[in-house]
Amino acid sequence: MTSLTLNNEPIAQSVETSDSELVVKLTNGRVLSAPLVWFPRLHNATPAKRNVYELLGNGVGIHWPELDEDVSVAGLLAGRSSVEYHAK
């Protein structure tokens, strides 16, 4: 018996933040959200700095160059927060 493995890696299309939430829209139509406090660098940044991001690896990750913050889409799907959040 053989099985077919499809590459359905989650890919970010766009990113938005509010004062309380990180929202990532995926290319497959899903929307992920996480509490912004999970990512202290984003939470403590101004909205203008949070809006300056790059999609890494065709959308498998998100990088905020001014904040030195990286978030993977797979990590968001797994419910993982920043290690800095746990260091409190």
Protein Blocks (a to p, Z undefined) as FASTA:
>chain_A
ZZddddfbdcdfbdcddfkbccdddfkopacdddfklmmmlmmpcfklmmpccdeehipa
ccdfklopacdfklmmnopacfklmmZZ
